[in-house]
Amino acid sequence: MSTGRAGVARLYCARMSHEGYHEPAELLPEETRDFHRAIESLIEEFEAIDWYQQRADATKEESLKAVLLHNRNEEVEHAMMTLEWLRRRDAKINETARTYLFTDRPITEVEEEEDQAGAGDAPEKAPGGVRKGDGSHAGGSLGVGSLRSKI
């Protein structure tokens, strides 16, 4: 254990589970590192949306509220741009977005409807530039959804 100031800072500087790589960066292809950068940016944009919303809701000063809501809406734009970048590069994200987004169907019933229709299969051909959802990337499922309790 280091006793210098840098060692102390390193000892108490814990990262969130989503920060940094879980594997040595030199083992990861540039495409995976870019994907990670986009996910980190998306997380940061959603955090900023949350922060601005809370601040806007907490203030009683109307002109400040207007500025904060404007800033929040800018962060929404940034988040959606990043989400679209991710969707274009990962077939599973693309497939799942097309299933759940921009529909009026009850969100919790979409999966059941898709399963009944046999839509749970992997995409036959990924659109241009979209990675296959083969588990080699964030698009691969660990089957955690199957652990969900039936209430």
N, C-alpha and C positions, 0 to 999 in steps of 0.2 A: 504494500500500500504506500502510495506516495504521500509525503507529508508537506510538500510545497503547496502554494496557493493554487496552482493549476491542478494539482492532484485533488485538492479539496473540492474545487469547482467541478471537476470531472466526477467525483464521487457523488455529489448531490445533484447533478444535472441529468435527471432521468428523462427519457423520451417517452412520448405517447406510443402506444402499440402500432399506430399507423405510420409513424415517422421512421424514416430510414429504411434500409433494405433488410430483409430477413435472411438473405443469402449474400455471400461476398459479391460486391458489385462487379468485380472483374470476371465473374462467372456468368453474368447476365448479359444477354445481347442488348444492343442499343435500343432496339424496339421495345423491350421490356422496361428499360430504364425510362424511356420516353412515356410509356404507359403509366409508370409509377409517378412521374412528374405530373402528368395530367390528373391522376387520382388525388395526389396531394393538393394540387391547385383547386380541384373541385371541393375537397373538404374545407379548404381555407375560404372559398367563396361562400359555402353554406354557413360556415361559422360567422362570416361577416354579415350575411343576411340576418342571422339570428341576433347578432349584437346590435345592428342598426334598428331592427324591429323593436327590441327591448327598450333601447334608448328613446325611440320615437314614442312608444307607449308610455314611458315613464315621465316624459317632460310635459309640462303644462304650457310651455312657451310655444305658441303656434308657428312662428317663423322658424324656430329650431326644428320643430317636428317636421316641417315641410322639407328642410334640408336633409334631415336624417332619412326620411322616406325616399327622397330622390336618390341618396347614396345607396340605400337598400336596393332600390330598383336597378341601379347600375350593376350591383353585385349579382342580382338575378340574371341579368343579361350575360355577365361573364360566366356564371355557372352553366347556363344553357349552352353557351358556345363550347365550353369544355366538354360537357356531356355529349354534345353532338360529335365532337372530335373523337371521343371514346367509342361512340356508337358506330361510327364509320370504320373503325379499326378492329372491332371484335364482333364476330358473328353471333355469339350468345347474347351480348348486350343488345345488338341490333334486333335479334329475334324477340327477346324479352320486352324490349321497349315497344315493339310493334304489337305485342300482346296486351300490355297493360296501359300504355299511354294513349291519350286522345280517344277514349271510349267512355260511354256513359254507363256501361255495365257495372254492377256492384264489384268493387275491387276484390273483395274476398271470395267472390264466386268465379272469377275469371279463370283461375287455375283449374277448378273442377270442370268448367265448360271445355277448356282446352284438352284436359285429360280424356274427357268423354268423346271428344272429336278426334282423338289420336294425334293431337298436335304436339305431344311431348317429345317427338323424335328430333334428332339433331338436324340442322338445316342441310338441305341437299347440296347446295352450292352457295358459298359465301359471295356476297356482292363484291365488286372490285375493291381491293384495298382492305377488305375486312378479314380479320384473322378467323380461322376456324375455331369454333367453340369446343376444342378437343381436350380441355383440361390442362393444356400447357400454359394457360394464361388465366386471367381473372374470370374468363367466361366458363371455366370448368366448374362443375358443381360437385360438392362433397356429399350431396344428398341430405343436407341438414334440414331442408324443407320437409322431408319425410318423417322427421322426428317431432314435428308439430303435433300437439295434442288435438284431438277432435272434440270440440266442445259443442 
